[in-house]
Amino acid sequence: MYKKRYILPLFLLLLVSFNKADSAAIDSSDPINFVKISDPLPSWNDGALKKEIIAYITKVTKKGGPDFIPVEDRIATFDNDGTLWAEKPYVQELFAFYRVKKMVEAKPELAQKQPFKAVVEKDKTYFETGGEKALIELVAATHTGMTEDEFEAATKDFFAGAKYPGKNVPIKQIRYQPQLELLNYLRANGFKTFIVTGGTVELVRAISQDFYGIPKDQVVGTSFKYKFDDATNSIQREPALDLLNDKEGKPVGIQLHIGQRPVFACGNEGGAGDLAMLRYSSGSKYPSFQMIVNHNDAAREYSYQEKDNLSLDTAAKYKYHVVSIKDDWKKIFPDK
């Protein structure tokens, strides 16, 4: 059984809406890997922030310079939802609904059983008033009780056919083109790039290499408890959380998985889930760089802010860099 402190942050995504390599070769056909030598960030507008990013990477990779960072310490961490791809709605939410659909197709009687019935009927009220039990049953049913091989097969099937609500494009096309360029620019300069997400680690691992050029072992995320089943020689996922990789859980996940502070960390404004990761990064013994993506472009992406403005206020307090999607990004999404 989940403890209450784990449940609400992880499952808020279910309440949002029912309506709706590390060293990659340069390849001009691939938005992950393509870098123009003359302009490593072509989808970024030529403003102060772009210059600051380039200046930082230049100074910390200049051998013999006072700010030089050894290659083994060049760790960069990125949140995923709202930082590397769009989060309105969460892809994890879409996957949960996809799993319900598949389960109901296999067992039609589930359509008359809560909480599946609420998903099928798009009954948002049920999850707002039904309490923790409904949420626990739904997520446990859709994300656990299977081997990791079975779960990975389900994720591949989902990503192969899913379209993003409101934009009607494959999930791959809601990645942020400027961030793909930044990831590649960092890697081209000896940085090891990690995804540090509040989403489940297995879901992101299923696409991290293809979508971002980041291998599975460089994904840190919310994880379930596992057990080894000797009879089937497989890993089974149990319906209990091992790590909630959000807010203060992110530095913990980084320490457990990576073992050192990142010198470059990027999150987004919207849920204050990345502030602890940025704060942790700022404690590095090396020059560090923290950045928050501000969703302020309703015309090309979305516009939303925190009611208490905590992320932007914290950025101002600690002098983190703020990405204005409206002003700093020339292009938001890749063409393919």
N, C-alpha and C positions, 0 to 999 in steps of 0.2 A: 504494500500500500504506500502511495506517495505521501510524504509529509506535506502539510499545507503550504509551507514556505516554498516548496518546489513547484506546486501545481499552477498557481495563478500566472507567474511570469511565463512559463513555458506554453501555457494553453491560451493566452490572450489572443494568439493568432487565430484560434478557432472562432473567436467572437467578432472578428473584424468585419467580415462580409460573407453573406451566403448568396449574394447576387452576382454575384459575378462568377614545366619540366624545367625543371628549374633552369636549365641552360638550353634554351630553344634556339634552333637555327633561324636565321632571318629569312622570312618568306613574305613577299609582298602580297600574297593572296590570303594571308592569315592575319586577322586583326590582332591576335594575341602576340604574334612574333614580329610583326613588321615595325621596323624602326628606320626613319629617315635620319641618316647620319647628320645632316645639316640641321634638322629639327626633330629631336627625339619625342616631342609631344605635339604633334601637328593638330590634334583636335582640341588643344587648349588655346584659349585666346592669349595673345601676347601682352600679358599684364604683369603686375607685381608678383602674384603668386607663382606663376610659371617660372619667372626669373629666380625666385627664392628656392624653388624645388631644384632647378638646375644648378644653382650656386651651391646648395647644400651637398648634392651628390658629387659635384666637382671637387669641393674642398676636402670631403672625407675620404675620397679615393686618390688624392694626390700624394703619392709616396714621398715621404720625407717632409711633408707639410705638418704644421702644428696640430691640425685637426684630423689627421689620418686615422682611419679605423681599419684594423686588420680584417682580411676577408672573412675569417672565421667568426668575427663579431658583427658582421653586417647582416643583421636580422631585421626583416620588415614584416609587420603583421597588419592584416586588413580584415576588418569586419566584412560580412557578405551582404546581408539584407540591407538595402538602402545605401550601401557603400560600393559594392561591385556590381550589383544588379538591383532592379526596382523591387519595392516591397509593398506595393498597393495593388493587389493583396500579396501576402506572403506566399512564396512558392511552396513552403512547407504546408500551408493551409490547403492549397490546391491539391497537393499530393495526398493529404488525409482524405479529402473528398473523393479523389480518384480511387483510393483503396476501398472506401465505403461502396462505391459503385461496383467495383469488381467483386467484392464480397457478397453484395446483394444479388448480383448476376449469378453467382455460384450457389447461393442459398437465398432464394426469393423470400423466404419466411422472415429474414432479417429486416425487410422493409416495414414490417409491422411491429418491430421491437425497438424500443428506445435504447440508445440514442440514435441508431441508424435511421429510424423513422423521421427524426427531426432533420437530419441531413438531406434525406430524399425529398422531404417536403419544404426544405429551405426555411425551417422554423427557427429563426434566430432567438426568439423568446425562450425556447426550451433551454438553450445553453446559458441564457442570462439568469434564468430563475431555477433551473433544475439542479443547481448545486454541483459540488465536486464529483459526485458519483458518476454523473453523466459524462463529464469530461474524462475522468479516469478510464471508464469503460471504453469510450470511443478511441482514445489514443492507444490504450493497451491493445485493443483489437486490431488497430490498423498498423501499428509499428512494432509489435512484439509477437512472441509465440511462433517464431519461424527461424530458420537458419539464416545466417548472413548471406549465403549464396541466394537463397530465395528472395530475401529483401533486395539485394542488388539487382536481381532480375526484374523485380517489380519497379524499381526506380528507373531502370533503362527503358522499360516499356512505357512508363509515364513520360519521360523526357522525349521519347521518340515521337509522341503524338500530341503532347499538350500544347495548347495555345493560351497566350496570356490574355486574360479578360480586359476588355476595353481597348486593346491594341490589336488583337487578333493576329499575333505573330508568334512563332515558336519561342519557347523560353530562352533559347540562346540569343535571341535578338533583344532581350531586355537587359543585357549586360551594358555597362557603361564604357563606351569606346575610349574616353580619356583615361580611364583607370586601366584598361588593357594596355595602353601605351605606357603608362607609368609603371606597371608591373614589369613590362619588358625592359624598360629603361633601367630600372633597378637591377634586374638580373644581368643585363649587359655590363653592369658596373660591379659585379661580384656580390650582390645582395642575394640572400636566400629568402624567398617570399613565402609567407604562411597565410592561410585563411584562419581567422579566429572568430567563429560564429556562434551565435546563440541557438541556431538551428541544430538539428541532429547531425552528428558527424558523418553518419553513414550516408545520408541523403546528399550531402555536399561532396563527399568522396566519390560518389558515383559519376560526377561530372567535372570535378576540379581540374583534371588533366586536359580534357577536351575543351572546356570553357575558358580556363585561365592559364593553362600551361603549368599548373601546380600539381605535383604528384600527391597521391593519397596520404602519404606519410607526413605531408606538410599541411594537413587540415586538422584543426583543433575545434571541437564542438561539443555540444551537449550529448552525453552518452548514457546509455542504459547499462545495467549490470549484465554480465555475461556468465555463462557456464559452459564447460566442455562436456559434450555428450559422447562418451566413449563408444556406446553402441552404434551410433551413426557416424562417429568420427567427425563431428561438426561442432561449431560454436552456436549456442542457442542464446537468444536475447530474452531477458526476463523483464517483466513489467514493473521495474523499479529503477529509478534514476541513480546513476553513479556520480555524474557531475552535471550541474546546471551551469553551462558556460555563458553566463550573462552577468553584466555589471561586475561586482567584486569577484565573481567566479572566473572572469577572463584572465586576470593575472595568475590565478591559481592554475588554470588550464595551461597557460603559457609555461609556467614553471614545471608542471608535471610533464608536459609533452616536449618542450623545447629546451628547458633548463637554463635559460638566460634571458635577460631583458632585451626587448627589441630596441633598436636605435631609431627606427622609423615606424610610426604607427598611425593608422588611418581608420576612422570610424565615421558615423553620421549622426546628425541631429534629428531627433524624432522620438526617441524613447530613453535617452540618457544611458543606454546600455553599454556604451564604449568608453565612458569617462575614466573608469578605473584602469582600463588598458592603456589609455593615453597618459594617465598619471604615472603608471608603472614605468612606461617608456621614458618619461622625462627624468627618471632617477638614474639613467645610465651614466656610467663614468665617461662615456664618449659624448661628443656633440650629438644631439638628438633632434628629431623633427616629428611634430604631432600635427595631425590635420583632421578636420571635421567637415563632412559634406553637408551643406545646407540646401534643403529642398525648397527652392523659392522660384521655380519656373513652372507655373501652371500651364503655360501654353505648350511647352515641349515635353515636360515630364509630369510632376505633381508639385503642389505647394502645400506644405504642412509644417507646423512648428509645435514645440512643446508648450503647454499652457504656462508653465513656470519659467520657460526660457533657460532652463538649467544648463544645457549643453553649450549654448552660445555665451551665456554669462561666464561659464567655467573657462571657455576658450579665451575670452577677454581677460579673465583673471590671470591665467597662466601663459598668455600669449601664444596659444595654439593657432595654427593657420586655419582659416575658414575658406572652404571652397564654395563660392556662389555659383550654383549650376547656371543661373541666368547670365552671369557676367563672365565667368571663367571658362566655361565649356563652349567651344565653337560648335561642336557636334556631340550629341548625347549617346545615341545608340549606333551600333555597327549595322552595316547593310545586310550582313548575313551571319 
